[in-house]
Amino acid sequence: MPNLRKNDFRNKLGIKSEDILCDNPYFQRGTLKRQGCQIDYLIQTKYKTLYVCEIKFLRQKMDGKRSRSNM
């Protein structure tokens, strides 16, 4: 994910760059005992907080007032 987009996410979530330990997409393969998973963008902070972000793409620009119910 481009750094510009990462900064947008961090700013909207109110996370300071110096508080971030790791931030990247995350993928875990499934095993016989456990299902795999994919996280579009995962942020781990030094405060032991994980932010799990799912990214959806739309053709039109969002105005910030949209919710899941009217998408």
N, C-alpha and C positions, 0 to 999 in steps of 0.2 A: 504494500500500500504506500503510495507516495507520501512524503513527509508533510506536505501541505494538508492532505486529508487527515493525517494523524493529528496534526495541530488543531484542526477543526473539531475533531472528536474530543480531544483533551479540553479545549476551551469550553465547549458546550457542557461537559461533565464537571467542569471546575477543578480539573486535576493539574497541578503544577508539574512541569517537566522534571524538576529535581526530586519529586516524590515517586517517580516511575522507576521500577526495577527492570521491567521487561514489557514490551508491547509489540505484538505480532499476530498474524493469523495462527491458529492452532489446529492441528489435525492429529487424530489418534486412530490407528488402525484397529479394527475389531479382532478379537481372539475367539476361541471356542467358548470361553466363559463370559466375555464382555463385549458389548457392541462398540463399534467405533463411533467417533464423533468429529464434527468439524465446527469450529468457531471462527466467524469471519474476522473478528478483531478482539483480542484478549489483552487487557491491561492489568498488570500486577503492580501494586504500589508497595512502598516500604512499610506501610501500615497493615500489611497482610490482607488487603482488600483486592478482590478480583472484579473487574468490570468486563462483562461478557456482552459484546456488541454484535448484533445481526444487521447486515447491511442489505437494504432493498433499493433497487434502482427504479426510478420513475421517469417517464418521458417529459413531464412538465415539472417546473421548479416548485418546490414546496414553500409555502409561506410561513411555516413555523406554527400554524394554528391547526394543522391536520392531526387527527388521532387515528388509531388503528380502526376505529369503528366506521370512519368515513373514507377509507382508502379504497 
